[in-house]
Amino acid sequence: MAAETATEDDLSPAERRRLKVRDAIVEAAEDIFASEGEQGLSMRRLAERIDYSPAALYKYFDSKEALFQEIREGFFERLLKRMQAVACDAKSGPMLCTSCMRAYVETGLEQPGHYKLAFTGIADDEEEKDSFGFAAAGHLREMIVQSVNEGWFREVDIQLAATSVWAASHGLTLLAITMPDFPDEKRGLYQPGENPPADMKSVIKHKLDALIDFHAAMVMRGLGSKRLIEKLDSGEAF
């Protein structure tokens, strides 16, 4: 749930210990999920990983689903804060801009296991309205609305546009998480005995940065009004 959280200095020793155990449970769950997927994650496996009894774990999370929700909320809280921090001023350019889409991808890359778990096994019913997941989705819609209202984006179906932007950004992020060489499409073309450049990580990062820029420009051009497209054509960056 999206609730105010106290700083560690405000907590009693017992509360700090409880928080430390909760963090250990979440970290172990993320590790197991990253290596074995949702099916490999159980409360018994978690108990073994952190040397606790299964019964003790239920004092912190009453089910595996509750644990999943905790990890999702932590991810969406970080994502929302990052998106809010980088959102552009709608009066000087589209609020949904390159820095926003870069923040999305980078947030996923920082904790790949959390990112994958955040979008795994989500219930079909509507997200709770006081959750960070709901707030993050609402923030994306609001960025599009503000960009339309200020004349940067053309009139569109807001929900359809938000879903499209998320789907494209999610796909890009998931590829970067699950394919270490992405987007180096030539990595598999090296001949036997022919080694890739020593700075391959830098090459891949450079290519991913360029791909994010291209993705953002594609989104802005797809949603953009004539005014925005003219500015993009003139070389302005947003």
PAZALUM-297254 format. One record per atom (N, C-alpha, C, O): residue in three letters; x, y, z. Coordinates in steps of 0.1 Angstrom, whole numbers, padded with zeros to 4 digits, always signed. Example, Ala and Ser with C-alpha at 12.3 -4.5 7.8 and 13.67 -1.06 7.14 Angstrom:
2
ala+0132-0057+0078ala+0123-0045+0078ala+0132-0033+0078ala+0142-0033+0085ser+0128-0022+0071ser+0137-0011+0071ser+0129+0000+0079ser+0134+0011+0080
//
This chain:
238
met+0008-0012+0000met+0000+0000+0000met+0009+0013+0000met+0020+0012+0005ala+0004+0023-0006ala+0011+0036-0006ala+0009+0043+0007ala+0000+0051+0008ala+0017+0041+0016ala+0016+0047+0029ala+0029+0054+0033ala+0040+0051+0028glu+0028+0064+0042glu+0040+0070+0047glu+0048+0060+0055glu+0043+0053+0062thr+0062+0061+0053thr+0071+0052+0060thr+0080+0060+0069thr+0085+0070+0065ala+0082+0055+0081ala+0091+0062+0090ala+0106+0059+0086ala+0109+0049+0080thr+0114+0069+0090thr+0129+0067+0088thr+0134+0057+0098thr+0127+0055+0108glu+0145+0051+0096glu+0151+0041+0105glu+0153+0047+0119glu+0152+0040+0129asp+0157+0060+0119asp+0160+0066+0132asp+0147+0068+0141asp+0149+0069+0153asp+0136+0067+0134asp+0123+0068+0142asp+0119+0055+0148asp+0109+0055+0156leu+0125+0044+0144leu+0121+0031+0148leu+0128+0027+0161leu+0139+0031+0165ser+0120+0018+0169ser+0126+0012+0181ser+0135+0001+0177ser+0135-0004+0166pro+0144-0004+0186pro+0152-0015+0183pro+0144-0027+0178pro+0149-0034+0168ala+0133-0030+0184ala+0125-0041+0180ala+0119-0039+0165ala+0119-0048+0157glu+0115-0027+0163glu+0110-0024+0149glu+0121-0024+0139glu+0119-0029+0128arg+0133-0020+0142arg+0144-0021+0133arg+0148-0036+0130arg+0151-0039+0118arg+0147-0044+0140arg+0150-0058+0138arg+0139-0064+0129arg+0142-0072+0120arg+0127-0061+0131arg+0116-0066+0123arg+0118-0062+0109arg+0115-0069+0099leu+0121-0049+0107leu+0124-0044+0093leu+0135-0051+0087leu+0135-0054+0075lys+0146-0054+0094lys+0157-0061+0089lys+0153-0075+0084lys+0158-0079+0073val+0145-0082+0092val+0141-0095+0088val+0132-0094+0076val+0133-0103+0067arg+0123-0085+0075arg+0114-0083+0063arg+0123-0081+0051arg+0120-0086+0040asp+0133-0072+0052asp+0142-0069+0041asp+0149-0082+0036asp+0151-0084+0024ala+0153-0090+0046ala+0160-0103+0043ala+0151-0112+0036ala+0155-0119+0026ile+0138-0113+0040ile+0128-0121+0033ile+0126-0117+0019ile+0126-0125+0010val+0124-0104+0017val+0122-0099+0004val+0134-0101-0005val+0133-0105-0017glu+0146-0099+0000glu+0158-0101-0008glu+0160-0116-0012glu+0163-0119-0024ala+0157-0125-0003ala+0158-0139-0006ala+0148-0143-0016ala+0150-0151-0025ala+0136-0137-0015ala+0125-0140-0025ala+0129-0136-0039ala+0127-0143-0048glu+0135-0124-0040glu+0139-0119-0052glu+0150-0127-0059glu+0150-0130-0071asp+0159-0132-0050asp+0170-0141-0055asp+0165-0154-0061asp+0169-0158-0072ile+0156-0160-0053ile+0150-0173-0058ile+0142-0171-0070ile+0143-0179-0080phe+0134-0160-0071phe+0126-0157-0082phe+0134-0155-0095phe+0131-0160-0106ala+0146-0148-0093ala+0154-0145-0104ala+0160-0157-0110ala+0162-0158-0122ser+0163-0167-0102ser+0170-0179-0107ser+0160-0191-0111ser+0163-0199-0119glu+0149-0191-0104glu+0140-0203-0106glu+0126-0199-0110glu+0118-0208-0113gly+0122-0186-0110gly+0109-0182-0114gly+0099-0183-0103gly+0102-0187-0092glu+0087-0180-0106glu+0076-0180-0096glu+0074-0193-0090glu+0071-0195-0078gln+0074-0204-0099gln+0071-0217-0094gln+0082-0222-0084gln+0079-0231-0076gly+0094-0217-0085gly+0104-0222-0076gly+0104-0215-0062gly+0112-0218-0053leu+0095-0205-0061leu+0095-0197-0049leu+0084-0202-0039leu+0072-0202-0043ser+0087-0206-0028ser+0077-0210-0018ser+0082-0205-0004ser+0093-0202-0002met+0073-0205+0006met+0076-0200+0019met+0086-0210+0025met+0095-0206+0033arg+0085-0223+0022arg+0095-0232+0028arg+0109-0230+0022arg+0119-0230+0030arg+0110-0227+0009arg+0123-0224+0003arg+0129-0211+0009arg+0141-0210+0012leu+0120-0201+0011leu+0124-0189+0017leu+0130-0191+0032leu+0140-0186+0035ala+0123-0199+0039ala+0127-0202+0053ala+0140-0209+0053ala+0149-0205+0062glu+0143-0218+0044glu+0156-0224+0043glu+0167-0214+0039glu+0178-0215+0045arg+0163-0205+0030arg+0174-0196+0026arg+0178-0186+0037arg+0190-0183+0038ile+0169-0182+0045ile+0173-0172+0056ile+0174-0179+0070ile+0175-0172+0080asp+0173-0192+0070asp+0174-0200+0083asp+0164-0196+0093asp+0167-0194+0104tyr+0151-0196+0088tyr+0140-0193+0096tyr+0130-0205+0095tyr+0131-0212+0085ser+0121-0206+0104ser+0111-0216+0103ser+0100-0211+0094ser+0097-0199+0094pro+0093-0219+0086pro+0081-0214+0078pro+0071-0207+0086pro+0065-0197+0082ala+0069-0212+0099ala+0059-0205+0107ala+0063-0191+0111ala+0055-0182+0112ala+0076-0189+0113ala+0081-0176+0116ala+0079-0166+0105ala+0076-0154+0107leu+0080-0171+0092leu+0078-0162+0081leu+0064-0157+0080leu+0062-0145+0076tyr+0055-0165+0084tyr+0041-0161+0084tyr+0037-0149+0093tyr+0027-0143+0092lys+0047-0146+0103lys+0045-0135+0111lys+0047-0122+0103lys+0043-0111+0107tyr+0054-0123+0092tyr+0058-0111+0084tyr+0049-0111+0071tyr+0045-0100+0067phe+0046-0122+0065phe+0038-0123+0053phe+0029-0135+0055phe+0033-0146+0057asp+0016-0133+0053asp+0006-0144+0056asp+0005-0153+0044asp-0002-0163+0044ser+0011-0150+0032ser+0011-0158+0021ser+0022-0154+0011ser+0028-0143+0012lys+0025-0163+0001lys+0034-0160-0009lys+0029-0148-0017lys+0037-0139-0022glu+0016-0147-0019glu+0010-0136-0027glu+0012-0123-0020glu+0015-0113-0027ala+0011-0123-0007ala+0014-0111+0001ala+0028-0106-0001ala+0031-0094-0001leu+0037-0116-0001leu+0051-0112-0003leu+0054-0107-0017leu+0061-0097-0018phe+0048-0113-0027phe+0049-0108-0040phe+0044-0093-0041phe+0050-0085-0047gln+0032-0091-0034gln+0027-0077-0035gln+0036-0067-0028gln+0037-0056-0033glu+0043-0071-0018glu+0052-0062-0011glu+0064-0059-0021glu+0068-0047-0021ile+0069-0068-0028ile+0080-0066-0037ile+0075-0057-0049ile+0082-0048-0053arg+0063-0060-0054arg+0057-0051-0064arg+0056-0037-0060arg+0060-0027-0067glu+0050-0035-0048glu+0048-0022-0043glu+0061-0014-0041glu+0062-0002-0044gly+0072-0021-0036gly+0085-0015-0035gly+0090-0010-0048gly+0096+0001-0049phe+0088-0019-0058phe+0093-0015-0072phe+0085-0003-0077phe+0091+0007-0082phe+0072-0003-0076phe+0064+0007-0082phe+0066+0020-0074phe+0064+0031-0080glu+0069+0020-0061glu+0072+0032-0054glu+0085+0038-0059glu+0085+0050-0061arg+0095+0030-0061arg+0108+0036-0067arg+0105+0041-0081arg+0110+0052-0084leu+0097+0034-0089leu+0095+0038-0103leu+0087+0052-0103leu+0091+0061-0110leu+0077+0053-0094leu+0069+0065-0094leu+0078+0077-0090leu+0077+0088-0096lys+0086+0075-0079lys+0094+0086-0075lys+0104+0090-0086lys+0107+0102-0088arg+0110+0081-0093arg+0119+0084-0104arg+0112+0092-0115arg+0117+0101-0120met+0100+0087-0118met+0093+0093-0129met+0089+0108-0125met+0089+0117-0133gln+0085+0109-0113gln+0081+0123-0108gln+0093+0132-0108gln+0091+0144-0110ala+0105+0127-0105ala+0116+0135-0104ala+0121+0140-0117ala+0127+0151-0118val+0119+0132-0128val+0124+0136-0141val+0114+0142-0151val+0117+0146-0161ala+0101+0141-0147ala+0091+0146-0156ala+0093+0160-0160ala+0097+0169-0152cys+0092+0163-0173cys+0095+0176-0178cys+0084+0186-0176cys+0072+0182-0174asp+0087+0199-0176asp+0077+0209-0174asp+0068+0210-0187asp+0074+0212-0198ala+0056+0208-0186ala+0047+0206-0198ala+0046+0219-0206ala+0043+0219-0217lys+0050+0231-0200lys+0049+0243-0207lys+0061+0245-0216lys+0060+0253-0226ser+0072+0238-0213ser+0084+0240-0221ser+0087+0228-0230ser+0096+0228-0238gly+0078+0218-0229gly+0080+0206-0237gly+0070+0195-0232gly+0064+0197-0222pro+0068+0184-0239pro+0059+0174-0235pro+0064+0168-0221pro+0075+0166-0219met+0054+0167-0212met+0057+0162-0199met+0063+0148-0200met+0072+0144-0192leu+0058+0140-0209leu+0063+0126-0212leu+0074+0128-0222leu+0072+0130-0234cys+0087+0127-0217cys+0098+0130-0225cys+0109+0119-0224cys+0107+0109-0217thr+0120+0122-0230thr+0131+0112-0230thr+0136+0108-0216thr+0138+0096-0214ser+0138+0118-0208ser+0143+0115-0194ser+0133+0106-0187ser+0137+0098-0178cys+0120+0107-0189cys+0110+0098-0183cys+0112+0084-0187cys+0112+0075-0179met+0113+0082-0200met+0114+0068-0205met+0127+0062-0202met+0128+0050-0200arg+0138+0070-0201arg+0151+0065-0196arg+0150+0061-0182arg+0156+0051-0178ala+0143+0069-0173ala+0142+0065-0159ala+0134+0052-0158ala+0138+0044-0149tyr+0125+0050-0166tyr+0117+0037-0165tyr+0126+0025-0168tyr+0127+0016-0160val+0134+0026-0179val+0143+0015-0182val+0154+0013-0172val+0157+0002-0168glu+0160+0024-0167glu+0170+0023-0157glu+0165+0017-0144glu+0173+0010-0137thr+0153+0021-0140thr+0148+0016-0128thr+0146+0000-0128thr+0149-0007-0119gly+0142-0004-0140gly+0141-0019-0142gly+0155-0026-0142gly+0156-0036-0136leu+0165-0019-0148leu+0178-0025-0149leu+0185-0025-0135leu+0194-0034-0133glu+0182-0016-0126glu+0188-0016-0113glu+0185-0028-0105glu+0194-0033-0098gln+0173-0033-0106gln+0169-0045-0098gln+0161-0054-0108gln+0148-0054-0107pro+0167-0061-0117pro+0160-0069-0127pro+0150-0079-0121pro+0139-0081-0126gly+0154-0086-0110gly+0145-0096-0104gly+0133-0089-0098gly+0122-0095-0100his+0134-0078-0092his+0122-0071-0087his+0113-0066-0099his+0101-0067-0098tyr+0120-0062-0110tyr+0112-0058-0121tyr+0104-0069-0127tyr+0092-0068-0129lys+0110-0081-0129lys+0103-0092-0135lys+0092-0097-0125lys+0081-0100-0130leu+0095-0097-0112leu+0084-0101-0103leu+0073-0091-0102leu+0061-0095-0100ala+0076-0078-0104ala+0065-0068-0103ala+0054-0070-0114ala+0043-0066-0112phe+0058-0077-0125phe+0048-0079-0136phe+0044-0093-0137phe+0039-0097-0148thr+0047-0101-0127thr+0044-0116-0128thr+0032-0119-0119thr+0032-0115-0107gly+0022-0126-0124gly+0011-0131-0115gly+0002-0120-0110gly-0004-0121-0100ile+0002-0108-0117ile-0007-0097-0113ile-0021-0102-0115ile-0025-0107-0125ala-0030-0099-0105ala-0044-0103-0105ala-0051-0096-0117ala-0047-0085-0121asp-0061-0103-0122asp-0069-0097-0133asp-0077-0085-0129asp-0081-0077-0137asp-0081-0085-0116asp-0090-0074-0111asp-0082-0061-0110asp-0070-0061-0111glu-0089-0050-0109glu-0083-0037-0109glu-0074-0035-0097glu-0076-0040-0086glu-0062-0028-0100glu-0052-0025-0090glu-0059-0017-0079glu-0067-0008-0082glu-0055-0020-0066glu-0061-0012-0055glu-0057+0003-0057glu-0046+0006-0061lys-0067+0012-0055lys-0065+0026-0058lys-0055+0033-0049lys-0051+0044-0052asp-0052+0027-0037asp-0042+0034-0029asp-0028+0027-0030asp-0019+0029-0021ser-0026+0019-0040ser-0013+0013-0042ser-0004+0021-0051ser-0008+0030-0058phe+0009+0019-0050phe+0019+0026-0058phe+0018+0021-0073phe+0020+0029-0082gly+0014+0009-0075gly+0012+0005-0089gly+0001+0013-0096gly+0002+0017-0107phe-0010+0015-0089phe-0021+0023-0094phe-0016+0038-0096phe-0020+0044-0106ala-0009+0043-0087ala-0004+0057-0087ala+0006+0058-0099ala+0006+0068-0106ala+0015+0048-0101ala+0024+0049-0113ala+0017+0049-0126ala+0020+0057-0135ala+0007+0041-0127ala-0001+0041-0140ala-0008+0054-0142ala-0009+0059-0153gly-0014+0059-0131gly-0020+0072-0131gly-0011+0083-0135gly-0015+0093-0142his+0001+0083-0130his+0011+0093-0134his+0014+0093-0149his+0016+0103-0155leu+0015+0081-0155leu+0018+0080-0169leu+0006+0087-0177leu+0009+0094-0186arg-0006+0083-0173arg-0017+0090-0179arg-0017+0105-0178arg-0020+0112-0187glu-0014+0109-0166glu-0014+0124-0163glu-0003+0131-0172glu-0005+0142-0177met+0008+0124-0174met+0019+0130-0182met+0014+0132-0197met+0017+0142-0203ile+0006+0122-0201ile+0000+0123-0215ile-0010+0134-0215ile-0011+0142-0225val-0019+0135-0205val-0030+0145-0205val-0024+0159-0205val-0028+0167-0212gln-0014+0161-0196gln-0007+0174-0196gln-0001+0178-0209gln-0001+0189-0213ser+0005+0168-0215ser+0012+0171-0228ser+0001+0174-0239ser+0004+0182-0248val-0010+0168-0238val-0021+0171-0247val-0027+0185-0244val-0028+0194-0253asn-0029+0188-0232asn-0035+0201-0228asn-0026+0213-0231asn-0031+0224-0234glu-0013+0211-0231glu-0003+0222-0235glu+0000+0222-0250glu+0008+0230-0254gly-0007+0213-0257gly-0005+0214-0272gly+0007+0207-0277gly+0010+0208-0289trp+0013+0199-0269trp+0025+0191-0274trp+0021+0178-0281trp+0027+0174-0291phe+0011+0172-0275phe+0005+0159-0281phe-0008+0162-0287phe-0015+0171-0283arg-0011+0154-0298arg-0024+0156-0304arg-0035+0149-0295arg-0032+0142-0286glu-0048+0152-0298glu-0059+0146-0291glu-0058+0130-0293glu-0059+0126-0305val-0058+0123-0282val-0057+0108-0284val-0066+0102-0273val-0070+0109-0263asp-0069+0089-0274asp-0075+0081-0264asp-0064+0079-0253asp-0054+0072-0255ile-0065+0086-0241ile-0055+0086-0231ile-0051+0072-0227ile-0039+0069-0226gln-0061+0064-0223gln-0058+0051-0218gln-0051+0042-0229gln-0042+0035-0226leu-0056+0043-0241leu-0049+0036-0252leu-0035+0040-0254leu-0026+0032-0256ala-0033+0053-0254ala-0019+0059-0255ala-0010+0054-0244ala+0001+0050-0246ala-0015+0055-0231ala-0007+0051-0220ala-0004+0036-0221ala+0008+0032-0218thr-0013+0028-0225thr-0010+0014-0226thr+0000+0011-0237thr+0009+0002-0235ser-0001+0018-0248ser+0009+0016-0259ser+0023+0021-0254ser+0033+0014-0257val+0024+0032-0247val+0037+0037-0243val+0043+0027-0233val+0055+0024-0233trp+0035+0022-0223trp+0040+0012-0214trp+0044+0000-0220trp+0055-0006-0217ala+0036-0006-0230ala+0039-0018-0236ala+0053-0017-0243ala+0061-0027-0242ala+0055-0006-0250ala+0068-0005-0257ala+0080-0003-0248ala+0090-0009-0250ser+0078+0004-0237ser+0088+0006-0227ser+0091-0007-0219ser+0103-0010-0216his+0081-0014-0216his+0082-0026-0209his+0090-0037-0218his+0098-0044-0213gly+0086-0037-0230gly+0093-0046-0239gly+0108-0043-0240gly+0116-0052-0240leu+0111-0031-0242leu+0125-0027-0242leu+0133-0030-0229leu+0144-0035-0230thr+0126-0027-0218thr+0133-0030-0205thr+0135-0045-0203thr+0145-0049-0198leu+0125-0053-0206leu+0125-0067-0204leu+0136-0074-0213leu+0143-0083-0209leu+0138-0069-0226leu+0148-0074-0234leu+0162-0070-0228leu+0171-0079-0229ala+0163-0058-0223ala+0176-0054-0217ala+0179-0063-0205ala+0191-0065-0202ile+0169-0067-0198ile+0171-0075-0185ile+0175-0089-0189ile+0184-0095-0183thr+0167-0095-0198thr+0169-0109-0201thr+0179-0113-0211thr+0183-0124-0212met+0184-0103-0219met+0194-0106-0229met+0206-0097-0226met+0206-0085-0230pro+0216-0102-0219pro+0228-0094-0215pro+0235-0086-0226pro+0240-0076-0224asp+0234-0091-0239asp+0241-0085-0250asp+0232-0075-0257asp+0236-0068-0266phe+0219-0074-0254phe+0210-0065-0260phe+0214-0051-0258phe+0217-0047-0247pro+0214-0043-0268pro+0209-0045-0282pro+0221-0047-0292pro+0220-0042-0303asp+0231-0054-0288asp+0242-0056-0297asp+0239-0068-0306asp+0242-0079-0304glu+0232-0065-0317glu+0227-0075-0327glu+0238-0082-0334glu+0236-0093-0340lys+0251-0077-0333lys+0262-0083-0340lys+0270-0093-0331lys+0280-0099-0335arg+0266-0094-0318arg+0274-0101-0308arg+0276-0116-0313arg+0286-0122-0311gly+0265-0121-0319gly+0265-0135-0323gly+0272-0138-0336gly+0272-0149-0341leu+0277-0127-0343leu+0283-0129-0356leu+0298-0130-0356leu+0304-0132-0366tyr+0304-0129-0344tyr+0319-0131-0344tyr+0323-0145-0347tyr+0317-0154-0342gln+0333-0146-0355gln+0338-0159-0359gln+0346-0166-0348gln+0351-0159-0339pro+0347-0180-0348pro+0355-0186-0338pro+0369-0181-0337pro+0376-0179-0348gly+0374-0178-0325gly+0387-0172-0324gly+0387-0157-0325gly+0397-0150-0322glu+0376-0151-0330glu+0375-0136-0331glu+0368-0131-0319glu+0356-0133-0317asn+0375-0124-0311asn+0369-0119-0298asn+0363-0105-0300asn+0367-0097-0308pro+0351-0103-0293pro+0345-0090-0294pro+0354-0079-0287pro+0363-0083-0280pro+0351-0067-0289pro+0359-0056-0283pro+0360-0058-0268pro+0351-0063-0261ala+0371-0054-0262ala+0374-0056-0248ala+0364-0047-0240ala+0360-0051-0228asp+0360-0036-0245asp+0350-0027-0238asp+0336-0030-0243asp+0328-0021-0244met+0333-0043-0245met+0319-0046-0250met+0308-0041-0241met+0298-0037-0246lys+0310-0041-0227lys+0300-0035-0219lys+0297-0021-0222lys+0286-0016-0222ser+0307-0013-0225ser+0306+0001-0228ser+0299+0002-0242ser+0290+0011-0244val+0302-0007-0251val+0295-0007-0264val+0281-0009-0263val+0272-0002-0269ile+0277-0019-0255ile+0263-0023-0253ile+0256-0012-0246ile+0244-0008-0250lys+0262-0006-0235lys+0255+0005-0229lys+0253+0017-0238lys+0242+0023-0238his+0263+0020-0246his+0261+0031-0256his+0250+0028-0266his+0242+0037-0269lys+0249+0016-0270lys+0238+0012-0280lys+0225+0012-0273lys+0215+0016-0279leu+0224+0008-0260leu+0211+0009-0253leu+0207+0023-0251leu+0195+0026-0252asp+0216+0032-0247asp+0213+0046-0246asp+0208+0052-0259asp+0198+0059-0259ala+0214+0048-0270ala+0209+0053-0283ala+0195+0047-0286ala+0187+0054-0292leu+0193+0035-0282leu+0180+0029-0285leu+0169+0035-0276leu+0158+0038-0281ile+0172+0039-0264ile+0162+0046-0255ile+0159+0059-0261ile+0147+0063-0262asp+0169+0066-0266asp+0167+0079-0273asp+0158+0078-0285asp+0148+0085-0287phe+0160+0067-0293phe+0152+0065-0305phe+0138+0061-0301phe+0128+0066-0307his+0137+0053-0291his+0123+0049-0286his+0115+0061-0281his+0104+0063-0284ala+0122+0070-0273ala+0115+0082-0268ala+0111+0091-0280ala+0100+0096-0280ala+0120+0093-0290ala+0116+0101-0301ala+0104+0095-0309ala+0096+0102-0314met+0104+0082-0310met+0094+0075-0317met+0080+0077-0310met+0070+0079-0317val+0081+0076-0297val+0068+0078-0289val+0063+0092-0291val+0052+0095-0293met+0073+0102-0289met+0069+0116-0290met+0064+0119-0304met+0054+0127-0306arg+0070+0114-0315arg+0065+0116-0328arg+0051+0110-0331arg+0043+0115-0338gly+0049+0098-0325gly+0037+0091-0327gly+0025+0098-0320gly+0014+0098-0325leu+0028+0105-0308leu+0018+0112-0301leu+0018+0127-0304leu+0008+0134-0301gly+0028+0131-0310gly+0031+0146-0312gly+0021+0153-0320gly+0016+0148-0330ser+0019+0166-0316ser+0011+0175-0325ser+0021+0181-0336ser+0033+0178-0335lys+0015+0188-0345lys+0024+0194-0355lys+0034+0203-0349lys+0046+0203-0354arg+0031+0210-0339arg+0040+0219-0332arg+0052+0211-0327arg+0064+0215-0329leu+0050+0200-0320leu+0061+0192-0315leu+0069+0186-0326leu+0082+0186-0325ile+0063+0180-0336ile+0071+0174-0347ile+0079+0184-0354ile+0091+0181-0358glu+0074+0196-0356glu+0083+0206-0362glu+0095+0209-0354glu+0106+0212-0359lys+0093+0210-0341lys+0105+0212-0332lys+0115+0201-0332lys+0127+0203-0332leu+0109+0189-0332leu+0118+0177-0333leu+0126+0177-0346leu+0138+0174-0347asp+0119+0180-0357asp+0125+0181-0370asp+0136+0192-0371asp+0146+0190-0379ser+0135+0202-0363ser+0145+0213-0363ser+0157+0209-0354ser+0166+0217-0353gly+0156+0198-0347gly+0168+0193-0339gly+0166+0195-0324gly+0175+0192-0317glu+0155+0201-0320glu+0153+0202-0305glu+0151+0189-0299glu+0145+0180-0305ala+0156+0188-0287ala+0155+0175-0279ala+0146+0177-0267ala+0147+0188-0261phe+0138+0167-0264phe+0129+0168-0252phe+0130+0156-0244phe+0124+0154-0234
//
